Amino acid sequence: MNTIKRGDFGAAVEDVQQRLALVGNLAQDQVTGEYDERTATAVREFCLNVHLGAIDEVTEKVWAALVDASYNLGDRTLYLRMPYFHGHDVLELQQALGALGFFCGTEDAIFGAHTELALRKFQTNMGLPSDGIAGAYTYASLRNLQHSWVGKEASHLSRPIGFARAADVLESHALCLFGTCEFTRSVASRMSNLAMATNPSSKIVSADALSVAPDDSMLLVHVSLEVAEGEQAVPVVAYADEETLAVRLKGALAAARGARPPRVVVVLPGRMWEDAGADRSAQHFAITLLDALCAALS
């Protein structure tokens, strides 16, 4: 982006001013669309507050920090991914979870593995799908509990309890995930990104991320919407019944080890999870399937 500076005017300047007003560095009546001296002073104050130095122009780095600072809890769906979500809304989520008794590590405004684990524990506690996705239902539950967390400190500082995906299984088992249609490729790619976000040394990757063809030692996991002809000799696991998915995967993985290459097929129930859209559904399937795979391998 081009640097926004004194003398500039227009929609881009107004956007900057609106965000400065949102974070409290500029009065609403000073949003004029002209980058004047008051705007430059507000930018400098903001940059000092976020440790960027005494900068009074909006560079790409300043703009990214301003966007992060202007997100409020509930403005966007949050989940574990690479690169990590970060911003004021993530910090608010961490503060809320901590005050409600769900420790998520350092309150650093970065949605990492500890934050996701804390979120999943909160969701389980509230009777919500424990998928680690902060969406409409999660935000509604947090709003209903505002009196219990707004303005309050984290209720405990215990060490987080690990979970299957955060264990060494991610870097001790080489898996190649792949799909054969746009939706299943998206699920496989999201699983790979999720594994990398949890542990950068993960060897569980999607076929799209490989620079060379997988060798015979790499377990192939085919994410599919149906069982293709000729798959009878390959272990096939139906995704349905999430509670027993890990147990059923464990048996299928053991059966696949004798083949070359070792391969299993996981058949999803469709492109839609409950009433979620395509992206949310793909993310849900990716999270639950990766966790089940890790539990089966651990």
N, C-alpha and C positions, 0 to 999 in steps of 0.2 A: 504494500500500500504506500501511497505518497504521504509524506509527513504533513500533518495539519498544523498550521502555525498562524501567528499574528497576520491580520490582513485578509485571511481566508474567510469565506462566507458560503452559506448554502446548507443543504440537507446534512452533509457529513459533519459540519460544525455543530448543527443543532442536535444531532445524535450524540456527539461528545458532551454537549452541554446538558442534555437530558440525563445522561448517565452520571455526570458530575453532581447534578441535583439529586439524583436518586441515592448517591452515596454520601450526600451531605456536604459537599465542597462548594456548591453553588446554589444560590437562591433560585426558585422557580421563575421569578419575574426577570431573571437575568439570562434566560434562555431566549436568545434573539436570532440565532443563526449567523452571528458575526463573531469571529475570533478576536475579541477585544482584550484589553489589559486585565479585566476582571476574570476572563476565562483563562488567560495565561497564568494568573495568580492561583486560580483554583487547580489547574493542572499541576503546578509546582507543589502545592500543598498535598495533593493526592499522591504524587510521586514520592515525596518525602515520607508519607505515611506508610507506603508499601515498599520502602527501602530501595527505590530506583534512583535516588539522587535528586538534586534540584533541577529537574527538567521541566521546561514550560512549553514544550511542543509535544504533539501526539505522534510518536513514532509507532511502528508496528508492535514493539514490546510494550509501550505504554498503553496502546489500545487493547492488547490482550489482557493486561492487568486490569484495565477499567471494565472490560466486559466481565471478567471473572468476579470482580467486586460488586457488580450490579445485579448478579443473579440472586434471587431470594428463594427460600425453601418452597418447592412446589412448582417453580418456573419450568423445570425440565425433568425428564425421566433420567434417573441416575442408576448406574450399574457398573460392575467391574469390567474394564476394557483396557486396551492399549491404543493410544496413550490414555493415562488415567484422567477421569473427570477431575477438575479442580475448580475451586471458586467459593464464593461466600455461601452459596446454598449447600455445598458439601460441608462446610464448617458448621452451619446451622444444624444439619442432620447429625453430625458427630456430637455436637453439644446436646441435642435432644436425646439421642440414644444414651450418651453417657449419664445424663441426669436421670434417665429412666432405669438405669442399672445395667445397661448393656455396653460394656467396655469395648472401645474400638481403637485402642492404641492412642498415639499422639493426635491431638486435635490440630491437624496440619492443613485442613481444607483440601486434602487429597483423598479421593475415593480408592483406597487400596484394599488388600485382602482382609485386613483386620476390620475395616469399616463394613465390608460386605458380610463378614461373619457375624458382626454385631447386629446388622440389619436383619439377617436371616433369623437370628435368635429372637429378635423383637417380633418379626412376622409370625413365627411359631407361637410366641406368647399371646399374640392377638388373634390367633386362629386364621391367619392369612396364608396364602400360598408362600412357602418359604423358598423363594427363588432369588433373593438378593437384589431384586429390582425395586427401586423406590419410584412407585407410580401413584396413580390416583387413589387406590385403596390404602396404601401405606400412608400417604399424606393426609388422607381423611382421618385415619387412626391417630396420627400425630397431632392433628388439629384438635381432636376430641380430648387429648391429654395435655393440652397446652398449659393448664393450671399446674401440672406436675413437673414441667421442665423449663418453662420460660424463665430466664434469669437465674437459674439454679446451676450449681456446680455438678460435675460428675459424681455419682453417688459412691463409686468405689474405683480402685485402681489395681484390681487384680490382673494377673497375666491372662491373656486370652487362651481358651482351650482350642487346640488344633482340630482340624477336620481333615477328612481323607484327601481332598484335593491339595491342601497345603503341605502334605507330607512328602517324603522323598520319592514317592511313587512317580511324581512328575518328571524327575530327572533320571530315574532308574529303569524306566520302561519306554522303549521306542515304539510309538504308534503313528501310523499315517491315517488320517481321517479324510474321507472323500465322499462327495455326493455326485449324483448323475443328473440333477436338474438344478435350476437356479435356487430353489428353496433349500434343498438338502445341501448344496454347496455352501449356502449362507450359514446353515447350522454348523457344518464342519469348520468353516473359517472362524466362526464365533467361538467354537470350542477351542481352537488353536490359540486365538487371541486371549481368551480367558485363562488358559493354562500359562501362557507367557506372562500375563499380568500378575498371576499368582506367584509364579516362580520363573524368573528370566532364563533359568537353565533347563527349562522344560524340554523334553524330547517328544512330547505329544504335539504333533503339528499337522496342519492340513496339507493335502497334496499340492495346493496352490502355492504353499510357502517353500516347497522343496526345489532345490536347484538341480538335483539329480534324481533319477528314478530310485524308489526304495528298494533295498536289497531283500533277500529272503529271510533275514532275521527280523525285519520290521513287520509288526503286526498290522494288518490292514483292517480298518473299521469302515465299512460301507454304510453310510446313512442313506436310507431309502424310504420311499413312500409305498413300495410294493415289493413283493418277492418276484424277481424275474425268472423266466424259464431257465432251467439248467442250474439253479441255485440249490437243488436238493442236497448236494454233497457238502454244502457250506452251512455251518451253524447259523441259524436265523433266530433272532430275539425280537419279540414284539415289545415295543415301548410301553404299551398299555400296562397299567398297574405299576405305578412308580414305586410303591412300597417294596415290591419284590424284584425290581429291575436289577439291582446290584447282584443279588443271589443268582438270578437267571443268567446274567452276563458272565459271572464267574465260571459257571459250568460250560458255557459256550466258548469262552476263551481257552479253557483247558482242552476242550475237544479240538479246537483249531490249531493247537500247537504242533500237532503231528503233520500238518499239511505244509506244502511249499508252493507259494507263500502262505503263511498262516492268515486266515481271513474270517471275519464274522460279518453278518449283515444285521443292522438294527432297523426295524421297520417302524417309522413314525405313524401315529394315528391319522395324520393329515397335515394340512398347512395351517391349521388354526387351533390355538389353545384357548379354550373357553371363548370369551368374546373379544380377545385381544386382536390387534392388527397383525400384519405379516411380520414386521420387525420384532414386536414384543413376543410373538409366538416363537419365532426363530431363536430369540435370546433365551426364552424359558426352556425350550427343548435342549439348547446347547448347555445351559447350566446344569440341568438335572441329569442329562446323559453323561456329561463329563464327570460329575460327582459320582454317578453310579459306576462308571468305568474305573475311576480311581479307587473306589471302595472295593470293587471286585479284584483289583490288582494288588491292593495293599495287604 
